[in-house]
Amino acid sequence: MGASPSERRWVGAEGGCACGFLRYRLSAAPASGYLCHCHQCQKRSGSAFSFQLVFPQGALAFVSGEPLIRERPTASGGVMRSAWCPHCASRISIDGTDWPWVTLRAGTLDETARLRPAAQIWTASAQAWALVPDILSFEGQPEPFAAIIEAGRAVYG
């Protein structure tokens, strides 16, 4: 059984940090994509939201440069890891020991024309002008996260 058309469009896609030190390659299509409107993402991005693409663990591989990894404990006792460029401080991805996904900052991809959010979270803290109509929306953190993945099937196959 061959790869789906969606998978073929994504496998081999590349991206990197703002200064070019870090480069990565994808080996799978995203399972979903969502906008996060939380205050923390607003502060970190300097914008109204961050756009995350959700991939299976292992789908993102750094092909040049070594990311700086910052770890923090999660409420469930696991560890959340963020990958950053040690030179320009661009955040690339987040993964965790108790989560089967890796989230990629969508804007770090070289080619972004095909990106579409399937959902948005933390809409309670969103800038009113930044809300996207007609997509799955959550006022806070969705539990379970499976609804975000399900919504992604319509957008990313």
C-alpha positions as CSV (number, residue, x, y, z in Angstrom):
1,M,0.0,0.0,0.0
2,G,1.5,3.3,-1.1
3,A,1.5,6.7,0.6
4,S,-1.6,8.8,0.3
5,P,-1.5,12.0,-1.8
6,S,-1.5,14.0,1.4
7,E,1.4,12.0,2.8
8,R,3.4,12.4,-0.5
9,R,2.9,16.2,-0.3
10,W,4.4,16.4,3.2
11,V,7.1,13.7,3.3
12,G,10.5,15.4,2.8
13,A,9.1,18.9,3.5
14,E,11.8,21.0,5.2
15,G,12.0,24.0,7.4
16,G,14.3,25.7,10.0
17,C,14.9,28.6,12.3
18,A,15.1,32.3,11.5
19,C,18.9,32.3,11.3
20,G,19.3,29.1,9.3
21,F,21.4,27.2,11.9
22,L,18.7,24.6,12.5
23,R,17.2,22.6,9.6
24,Y,14.7,19.8,9.8
25,R,12.9,17.4,7.5
26,L,9.4,15.8,7.9
27,S,8.7,12.1,7.3
28,A,4.9,12.2,7.6
29,A,1.9,14.4,7.0
30,P,0.4,16.4,9.8
31,A,-2.4,14.8,11.8
32,S,-3.8,18.3,12.5
33,G,-3.1,22.0,12.8
34,Y,-4.4,24.4,15.4
35,L,-4.2,28.0,16.5
36,C,-3.4,28.6,20.2
37,H,-4.7,31.9,21.5
38,C,-3.5,31.6,25.1
39,H,-1.6,34.5,26.7
40,Q,1.6,32.4,26.9
41,C,1.6,31.9,23.1
42,Q,0.8,35.5,22.6
43,K,3.8,36.5,24.7
44,R,6.1,34.0,23.1
45,S,5.2,34.8,19.6
46,G,4.7,38.5,20.0
47,S,1.5,38.0,18.0
48,A,-2.2,37.2,18.6
49,F,-1.7,33.4,18.5
50,S,0.7,30.6,17.5
51,F,0.0,28.1,14.8
52,Q,1.0,24.5,15.6
53,L,1.1,21.5,13.3
54,V,0.7,18.1,15.0
55,F,2.8,15.2,13.8
56,P,3.3,11.7,15.1
57,Q,6.4,11.4,17.4
58,G,9.5,10.8,15.2
59,A,8.1,12.6,12.1
60,L,10.4,15.6,12.6
61,A,14.2,15.0,12.3
62,F,16.9,17.7,12.6
63,V,19.2,17.4,9.6
64,S,21.6,20.2,10.5
65,G,22.5,22.1,13.7
66,E,21.8,20.9,17.2
67,P,18.7,22.3,18.9
68,L,18.8,23.5,22.5
69,I,16.3,21.4,24.4
70,R,14.5,22.9,27.4
71,E,12.5,20.5,29.6
72,R,9.7,21.2,32.1
73,P,7.6,18.8,34.1
74,T,3.9,18.2,33.2
75,A,1.0,17.9,35.6
76,S,0.8,14.2,34.7
77,G,4.4,13.5,35.8
78,G,5.9,13.5,32.3
79,V,8.4,15.8,30.7
80,M,7.6,18.3,28.0
81,R,10.6,19.2,25.7
82,S,10.9,22.3,23.6
83,A,13.5,22.5,20.8
84,W,15.0,26.0,20.2
85,C,17.8,27.4,18.1
86,P,20.7,28.2,20.4
87,H,21.6,31.2,18.1
88,C,18.4,33.0,17.2
89,A,16.1,31.5,19.9
90,S,13.5,30.4,17.4
91,R,11.2,27.8,18.9
92,I,10.8,24.9,16.5
93,S,8.9,22.1,18.2
94,I,7.5,20.7,21.4
95,D,7.1,17.0,22.4
96,G,6.6,15.1,25.6
97,T,7.3,11.8,27.3
98,D,3.6,11.2,27.9
99,W,2.2,12.4,24.6
100,P,2.3,10.6,21.2
101,W,2.7,13.8,19.2
102,V,5.2,16.5,18.3
103,T,3.9,20.0,17.6
104,L,5.8,22.0,15.1
105,R,5.7,25.8,14.9
106,A,4.0,26.1,11.4
107,G,5.8,29.3,10.5
108,T,9.2,27.5,10.6
109,L,8.3,25.5,7.4
110,D,10.0,26.7,4.2
111,E,6.7,26.4,2.3
112,T,3.6,27.5,4.1
113,A,1.0,28.1,1.4
114,R,-0.9,24.8,2.1
115,L,-1.3,25.5,5.9
116,R,-4.8,25.7,7.2
117,P,-5.9,25.5,10.9
118,A,-8.4,22.7,11.7
119,A,-9.1,24.1,15.2
120,Q,-8.3,26.8,17.7
121,I,-7.9,26.7,21.4
122,W,-7.9,29.1,24.3
123,T,-10.4,31.3,22.5
124,A,-11.4,32.9,25.8
125,S,-8.1,34.8,25.7
126,A,-8.1,35.5,22.0
127,Q,-8.0,38.9,20.3
128,A,-11.5,39.2,18.8
129,W,-10.2,40.1,15.4
130,A,-8.0,36.9,15.3
131,L,-10.7,34.3,15.8
132,V,-11.2,32.1,12.7
133,P,-14.9,31.4,12.0
134,D,-16.2,27.9,11.1
135,I,-13.4,25.8,12.7
136,L,-13.5,23.7,15.8
137,S,-13.0,26.0,18.8
138,F,-12.3,25.6,22.5
139,E,-12.4,28.3,25.2
140,G,-9.5,26.6,27.0
141,Q,-7.4,23.5,26.7
142,P,-9.3,20.6,24.9
143,E,-9.6,17.4,26.9
144,P,-9.3,15.0,25.3
145,F,-7.0,16.3,22.5
146,A,-8.5,13.7,20.1
147,A,-11.0,16.2,18.9
148,I,-8.2,18.3,17.4
149,I,-6.8,15.2,15.6
150,E,-10.2,14.3,14.3
151,A,-10.8,17.8,13.0
152,G,-7.4,17.6,11.2
153,R,-8.5,14.7,9.1
154,A,-10.8,17.0,7.1
155,V,-7.9,19.4,6.4
156,Y,-4.8,17.2,6.2
157,G,-6.3,13.9,5.0
